[in-house]
């Protein structure tokens, strides 16, 4: 039926299935005689086994989704993977999605492919309207495609950074709708930035007849992010949404899913990809989903949500103990932020030093964001880079509850963070007392003089 099975398969069943697919490829025929330049020859047995002898990749020179006559097994693998992934996207909350395909590029380059496809539809357009998110790959995806990003600064509402809808619409009017390639919005993001107001943006795009591409990098694991996409497509316009394979399905980096509500447009994007492509990302995600089944994936989504609540409550306790604050970001369903005001007041380098301390103590993924850092990306200068705003009120630390996280991860992280913050506090007190002694000595010397 081309759907993800409800119950996961065991490893031997999956391997048998893959071997059956592999013997359908011509390079594995016993009497095969290859005289072309691409015959699926692999010199290393280790490499052949690593790929289950599925050597031909996916697609043809003119279309990544096309069937290869000499590689029936690899072609079937590609079709099945796209069908199973579509089923899982529906299960995750975007029920009206009509088409998707796995592309062997990470999210940034997959976004570039979407923009390049739109170029042929809107030849006059040279601008992409982009509500600011301080993440280099999504910014560079627009530059690489040859377009000029128009950065829309976020609005501070309480602790949250939200989409400035008025600025988006004003910029469309100022530039002229025909000169705007698309609006490039974001769902999954680091707090205190929260997902863009997708429904409102989708309505604006529909009103001005402007395409809308959504960066849904790690949003499949969040029912809230998927609901925003579903609602945006219902009330307005969303042309395509792009998500990473590694972040949502726990496979190696190197693949993404491009999905949408108009099958012909998604096919246009797949035809824009030049040449054949690696089958590895498709193979990895198919193996993973067959082993999990829909019940296994649902269980992971449920556990992630539970861990988010646990991380939120425990991080708040830790913040209170250190006279800091868990920032109030109720619209962000994956990422949390804790203020580092006291640390920032200790010294200019203290915040960055905390990040280094956590990393050397094997805490990965936590982001420490100082105030006022400036960074230039492709000749564009961002003030307050990493904080998604020019002047966010405080320095902070990010932690996320992503799919696959365990209670042990949260507990160890909090224990190590607590220890690091106590170390800083101890050193700060020591420095203060040394300064007092120094001031007293100076005063004594002055009196004696």
DOBARO-959237 format. One record per residue: residue in three letters; x, y, z of N, C-alpha, C in turn. Coordinates in steps of 0.1 Angstrom, whole numbers, plus 5000, padded with zeros to 4 digits. Each point is the difference from the previous one (the first is absolute). Layout:
# residues N
AlaXYZXYZXYZ ...
//
This chain:
# residues 449
Unk500849885000499250125000500950135000 Unk501349985001500950125000499950085013 Unk499549945011499950075013501049945010 Unk500350085010500849955011499349895007 Unk500649895003499349895008499750055014 Unk498949955006499750055013501049955010 Unk500449874999501049945009501349994992 Unk501150035007501349994993500449864997 Unk500849994989500649874996501349975008 Unk500349875001501349975007501150024989 Unk501350015004501150034992500249894988 Unk499849875004500249904989498950014989 Unk498850045004499050024989500350124991 Unk500550115007500450114992501249974990 Unk500949935005501249964992499649914989 Unk499149915002499549914989499350084990 Unk499250105004499350094991501050084991 Unk501050055006501050084993500849914990 Unk500349885004500749914991499149964988 Unk498749995002499149974989499950124990 Unk500150125006500050124991501350004992 Unk501149975007501450014994500149914988 Unk499449885001500249904988499250044988 Unk499250115002499250054988500850104992 Unk501250045005500950094993500949934991 Unk500250054988500849934990501449975004 Unk500750085008501349975004500249885009 Unk498849955005500149885008499449874993 Unk499750024987499649884992501249914998 Unk499849875000501149914999500750014986 Unk499250014989500650014987500250144994 Unk500050105009500050134995501350044993 Unk499950074988501150044992499950154998 Unk500750085008499950145000501150074991 Unk499650084990501050064992499850165000 Unk499350055010499850145001500950065010 Unk499950135002500950085009499449995015 Unk498849965001499449995014499349865001 Unk500849915005499549865001499949945014 Unk500150095010499849965013501149915005 Unk501250024995501249925004500550065013 Unk500349925010500550045013501249915003 Unk501250065002501249925002500149955014 Unk499450075010500149955014498849935004 Unk500249885005498949925005499350065012 Unk500950075008499550075012499050114996 Unk500350084990499250104995498749944994 Unk500149904993498849934994499149955011 Unk500549945010499249955011499350125008 Unk500850115001499550125007498750054994 Unk500049994986498850054993499149894996 Unk500149885005499249894997500049974985 Unk501150034993500249984986499050084991 Unk499350105006499250104993500950114996 Unk500649994988501150084996499650114990 Unk498949994993499650094989499450135005 Unk499750025012499550125005498550024996 Unk499550125000498650024997499850104988 Unk499049994993499750104989500749974988 Unk499850094990500750004987500650144998 Unk500750024989500750134999499150124999 Unk498749984996499150114999499050015011 Unk499949905010499050015010500449905011 Unk500150065012500549925012498949895004 Unk498750024995499049915004499749904989 Unk500750014989499749914988500649855003 Unk499449914993500349865001501249974991 Unk501049925005501149954992499849864995 Unk499949984987499849864995501049905004 Unk501350045002501049905004500149995015 Unk499150075008500150005014498550005006 Unk499349894997498749995004499850005015 Unk501049935007499949995015500350145006 Unk501050074996500350135005498850104997 Unk499449994988498950084997498849975009 Unk499749875003499049965009500250055014 Unk501350005004500450055013499650155001 Unk500350074990499850154999498550035001 Unk499249934992498650025000499449965014 Unk500449895005499449965013500450095011 Unk501350055000500450095011499250135000 Unk499850064988499250124998498649985005 Unk499449884997498649975004499949985015 Unk501049935006500049985015500250135007 Unk500950084995500250135007498850094999 Unk499350004989498850084998498949955011 Unk499949875002499149955010500450055014 Unk501350015003500450045013499850155002 Unk500250084989499750145001498550035003 Unk499149924994498650015003499749965014 Unk500749895005499849955013500450115011 Unk501150084996500650105009499150125001 Unk499050024991499150115001499750084987 Unk500749984989499750074988499249914991 Unk498749995003499249894994499650034985 Unk500150124996499650034986501250004990 Unk501249975005501250004991499749904989 Unk500450034988499749924989501249934994 Unk501250065002501249944993501350045008 Unk501049914999501350035006501049914994 Unk501350045001501149914996501250035009 Unk500849895002501250015007501150054990 Unk500750105005501150054992501349985007 Unk501149964994501349975007500850125002 Unk499450105006500650135004499450045013 Unk500850075009499450055012499150114998 Unk499450065010498950094999500450134992 Unk501150055002500450134994500049984984 Unk500749904995500149984986498649964994 Unk499249935008498649974995499250124999 Unk500150105009499450134999500450074987 Unk501350004997500650064988499349944988 Unk499849875000499449934988498550054998 Unk499350035011498750054999500050144994 Unk501050095005500150134994500350004986 Unk500949914996500450004985498949954992 Unk499149925005498849964992499050114998 Unk499950085011499150124999500550114990 Unk501450004998500650104991499349994986 Unk499749884996499549984986498550055000 Unk499350005011498650045001499950155001 Unk501150065006499950155003501450064996 Unk500250014987501350054994500450145004 Unk499050085003500350145004500550015015 Unk499649915008500250015014501549985004 Unk500450095010501449985004500150015016 Unk498950025006500050015015499349895007 Unk500549965011499349905009499850065013 Unk498750015004499750065013500249905011 Unk500850035010500449905010500050065014 Unk498949965008500150035014501249945007 Unk500850095006501349965005500149885009 Unk500949914997500349895009501549984999 Unk500850015011501450004999500649864999 Unk499949954988500549864997500550024985 Unk501349974999500750034988499549934987 Unk499749875001499749924988498750054993 Unk499050045008498750054994500250134993 Unk500950085006500450134994500849984987 Unk501049915001500849984988499349934989 Unk498949935003499249934990499450104990 Unk499750125005499550104991501150064991 Unk501150035007501250064993500549904989 Unk500149875003500549904991499149994988 Unk498750025002499050004988500150124992 Unk500750115005500250124992499050115003 Unk499349995011499050105004500550095011 Unk499350115002500450105010499049985012 Unk500549965011499149995012499650135005 Unk498850025003499550125007499649965014 Unk500950045009499949965014498950085007 Unk499049935006499050075008500349975015 Unk500350105007500349995014498849955008 Unk500249925010498949955009499550105010 Unk498849985005499450095010500149935014 Unk500550075010500049955013498750015007 Unk499449895004498749995007500349935013 Unk500150075011500449935012501549964999 Unk500249875002501449944997500149954986 Unk498949984993500049944987500350094988 Unk500749954990500250074988499149944989 Unk499150094995498949964991500050074987 Unk499349944990500050064986499450145000 Unk500750094993499450134998499250004987 Unk498749975001499249994989499850134992 Unk499950115007499850134994501350034991 Unk501149975006501350034992500149914988 Unk499549885001500049914988499150064989 Unk498850035003499150064990500550134995 Unk500550085008500550134996501249984990 Unk500849915002501249974992499549954986 Unk499049915000499449954988499550124991 Unk499350095006499550124993501150094995 Unk501050015008501150094996500849944989 Unk500249875000500849944989499249974988 Unk498749985002499149954989500049855000 Unk498749955001499849855001500749924989 Unk500150064988500649924988501549995002 Unk500650085008501450005002500549915012 Unk499049945007500249925012499949854995 Unk501149935001499949854997499149935009 Unk500250025013499249935010500250065014 Unk499149955009500350025014500649875005 Unk501150025008500749885005499850005015 Unk499149925005499750005015500649885007 Unk499950005013500749905008499049955011 Unk500049875003499249945011500949975012 Unk500949904998500949965011501150095002 Unk500350055012501050105002500450005015 Unk501150075003500550015013499350115008 Unk499549975012499450105009501150105003 Unk499650135002498650055001499350034988 Unk500649984988499250014988499049885000 Unk498850034994499049905000499649984985 Unk499349894997499649984986499350124994 Unk500250034987499450114993498449985001 Unk499450124998498550005000499649954986 Unk500049864998499949944987498650034994 Unk499049995008498650034994499950134994 Unk500450115008499950134995500950034988 Unk501249945000501050014989499449934987 Unk499349895002499449924989498950094994 Unk499250075008499050084995500550124992 Unk501150065005500750114993500549954986 Unk500649885000500549954988498949974990 Unk498949955004498849974992499550144994 Unk499950105009499450134995500950074990 Unk501349985001500950074991500549904989 Unk499549885000500449904990501549985000 Unk500649985012501449985002500249865005 Unk501049924995500249875005500550005015 Unk499949895007500350005014500849865002 Unk501250015004500949895003500249995015 Unk499849895007500249995014501249915004 Unk500950065008501149925005499549935013 Unk499749874999499449925011501149905005 Unk501350055001501249925002499849885010 Unk499650035012499749895009498650015006 Unk499150044991498650025005499149884999 Unk500449894993499249884999499749945013 Unk500950015009499949945014499150085009 Unk499550124995499250095008498650014994 Unk499049955008498650014995499650154998 Unk500650095008499650144999500650064986 Unk501249974997500650044987499249954988 Unk499649875001499349934989498650064999 Unk499450035011498750075000500050134993 Unk501150085003500150134994500149994985 Unk500749904995500149984985498649964994 Unk499449905007498649964996499150124999 Unk500050085011499150115000500350114990 Unk501350024998500550104990499549964986 Unk500149874997499549954986498550014999 Unk499349995011498650005000499450144998 Unk500650105006499550145000500750084989 Unk501249964996500750094990500949914991 Unk501250044999500949944990501349955006 Unk500349874998501349955003500449914988 Unk501150034993500349934988500849875003 Unk501050015010500849895003500550025014 Unk500249895007500750005013501149905001 Unk501150045006501249914999500449965014 Unk500349875002500549955013501249914999 Unk500850005010501249925001499749855003 Unk500749914994499949865004500649975013 Unk501250055002500849965013499350065012 Unk499550125000499450065012498649945003 Unk499349954991498649955002500049855001 Unk500949934994499949854999501349935005 Unk500950085006501249945006500849914991 Unk500350054988500949934990501250104998 Unk501149954993501150084997499750134992 Unk500750105002499850134993500249984985 Unk499250074992500249994985498849994992 Unk498850015007498849994992498950095006 Unk499050034991498950085004498749964993 Unk498950045004498749974993499450144996 Unk499750004987499350124994498549954998 Unk499150075006498649965000499150124997 Unk498849974995499150114996498649964998 Unk499150094996498649984998499649994985 Unk500950044992499850004985501049904994 Unk499549884996500849904995500950044988 Unk499450084991500850044988501250095003 Unk499850085011501150095004501149925006 Unk499749905009501049925006500749924989 Unk499349954990500749934989500950094992 Unk499650134999500950104993501350015008 Unk499950015013501350015009500849874998 Unk499449884999500849884999500750004986 Unk499450064990500650004987501150104998 Unk500050105010501050105000501449945004 Unk499949905008501349935005500749944988 Unk501350054998500749954988500749865003 Unk499749914991500649875001499449905010 Unk500649885001499649905010500550055014 Unk499649925010500350045014500349885008 Unk500750025011500349895010498749945005 Unk499949875002498949945006500149985015 Unk501250045005500349985015498950065009 Unk499750134998499050065009498649934999 Unk499649964988498849934999500049865006 Unk501149934999500249875006500050015015 Unk500750105006500150025014498650035006 Unk499250094994498750035006499049894998 Unk500149924989499149894998500349895010 Unk501349975003500349905010499550045013 Unk500250135004499650055013498550005002 Unk499250044990498650005001499449865000 Unk500649904992499649875001500249935013 Unk501250045007500349945013499150065011 Unk499650134998499250065011498549974998 Unk499550014987498649994998499350135005 Unk498850024996499350125005499950005015 Unk499849895006499849995015501350045007 Unk501249964994501350045006500350154998 Unk499650054989500350144997499150095009 Unk498749965001499150075009500550005015 Unk500549895004500549995013501250105003 Unk500950014990501150095000499550155001 Unk499050034993499450135000499450035014 Unk499349915005499450015013501150025011 Unk501049925000501150015009500750144999 Unk500250054988500650134998499250115007 Unk498749994998499150105006500150005016 Unk500049885005500149985015501350055005 Unk501149984992501350045004500250165000 Unk499250064990500050144999499450065013 Unk498949945005499450055013500949985011 Unk500749895001500949975011501250094999 Unk500650024988501250094999499650145004 Unk498850054996499550135003499950025015 Unk499349915007499850015015501450005007 Unk500949914996501249985007501050124997 Unk500050054988500850114997499550135007 Unk498750015002499550115007500550005015 Unk500049885006500449995014501550045001 Unk500849954990501450035000500250154999 Unk499350064990500150154998499650085013 Unk499049965006499650065013501149995010 Unk500649895001501149985010501250094998 Unk500250044987501150084997499650154997 Unk498850035005499450134998500050054986 Unk499749904991499850024986498549974997 Unk499750004987498649994996499849914988 Unk499149915000499749924988499150094992 Unk500550044988499250104992498749944996 Unk499050095000498649954997499750004985 Unk500249884994499849994986499049884997 Unk498750025003499049904999499849954985 Unk500350094990499749964986501249924994 Unk501149985008501049914994499949865007 Unk499749904992499749875005501249905002 Unk501250054996501249915000501150065008 Unk500250134999501250065006499650095012 Unk500950015010499950085012501250095001 Unk499850115008501150095002500050045015 Unk501250015006500250045013500950135000 Unk499650105007500850135001501349975006 Unk501050084996501350005007500550145003 Unk499150075006500250155004501250015010 Unk499949925010501150015011501349964994 Unk500149904992501249964994500650114990 Unk499050064993500450114991500650125007 Unk499550025012500550125008501349975006 Unk500449875002501349965006501150054991 Unk500049974987501050044990499549984986 Unk500650074990499649994986500149864995 Unk501149935004500349874995499349895007 Unk499450025011499449905009499049914993 Unk499150074992498949924993500649904990 Unk501050054992500649914990500849895007 Unk500650045011500849905008499149885005 Unk498850045004499049905004499849894989 Unk499850054988499849914989501249914998 Unk501250055001501249924999500149895011 Unk499650055012500049905012499149894998 Unk498850034995499049894998500449914989 Unk500650054989500549924989501149905005 Unk500950055008501149925005499549905010 Unk498950025005499349905009499049914993 Unk500249994987499249924991498550035000 Unk499750135001498650044998500050064986 Unk499349934991499950054986498650054998 Unk499950104990498750054996499550125008 Unk500650025012499650125008500750124993 Unk499250114997500550124995500150115010 Unk501150065001500250125009500150124992 Unk499050105002499950114991500350135008 Unk501250064997500350135007499250124993 Unk500050115007499450124995500950074990 Unk499550064989500750094992501149944991 Unk500049874997501049954991499650044986 Unk501050034992499850044986500649904990 Unk499349964990500649904991499650044985 Unk500949984991499750034986499949874993 Unk498949984993499849884992499750044985 Unk500949964991499950044986499750154998 Unk500850085007500050154999498850065007 Unk499249925007498950065007500450005015 Unk499950115007500450015014498849995009 Unk500149905009498949985010500550055014 Unk499350095005500350055014499249905010 Unk500649975011499449905009499849874994 Unk501049954992499849884993499949885009 Unk499249914997499649885008498850025009 Unk499750135003498850035008498850044992 Unk500150004987498950034990499450145002 Unk500850095006499650145002501250095002 Unk499950134996501150095002500450025014 Unk499050015009500350035014499149925009 Unk500249875001499249935009500450045015 Unk499050005009500350065013501049935009 Unk500349874998500949935008500849894993 Unk501149965006500749884995499249885005 Unk500149894993499249885004500749874995 Unk499549895006500449874996498849924994 Unk500349934989498949924993500249855004 Unk498949935001500049865001498749954993 Unk500149894993498849954992499649865004 Unk498749974999499549875002499749944986 Unk501049944994499849954986499749855001 Unk499549944989499649864999501249915004 Unk499749905008501149915005500650045013 Unk499750125005500650045013499549915012 Unk500849975009499649925012500150085013 Unk499349955010500050065013501550015005 Unk500849904997501450005005500750124994 Unk499850034987500650114993499750135007 Unk498750025004499650125007500650015013 Unk500049905008500650005014501550035000 Unk500749934991501550024999500350154996 Unk499250054990500250144995499850095012 Unk498949995007499750095011501149995011 Unk500449895003501149985010501250074996 Unk500449984988501350074995499950154999 Unk498850044995499750154999500150065014 Unk499349945010500050045014501450025005 Unk500949904997501350005005500950114994 Unk499850024987500750114993499650145005 Unk498750025002499550135005500550025015 Unk500149905008500550015013501550045000 Unk500749944990501550034999500150154997 Unk499250054990500150144997499750095012 Unk498949965007499650085012501250015010 Unk500649885002501149995010501250094996 Unk500350004987501150084995499750155000 Unk498750034997499650145001500150055014 Unk499649925010500150055014501450025004 Unk500949904996501450015002500650134995 Unk499650034987500550124993499650125007 Unk498750005005499550125007500750025013 Unk500349905008500750015012501550054998 Unk500649954989501350044997500050154996 Unk499050044993499950144996499850095013 Unk499249955010499850075012501450025008 Unk500749895000501350005007501050104993 Unk499950004987500950094992499650145002 Unk498750035001499550135002500450055014 Unk499949915010500450035014501550035001 Unk500849924993501450035000500450134994 Unk499350034989500250134993499750125010 Unk498849985007499650115009501050025011 Unk500549895006501050005010501350074996 Unk500449974988501250064994499850154999 Unk498850044995499850154998500050075014 Unk499449945010500050065013501450015006 Unk500849904998501450005005500850114992 Unk499750014987500750114992499650145005 
//
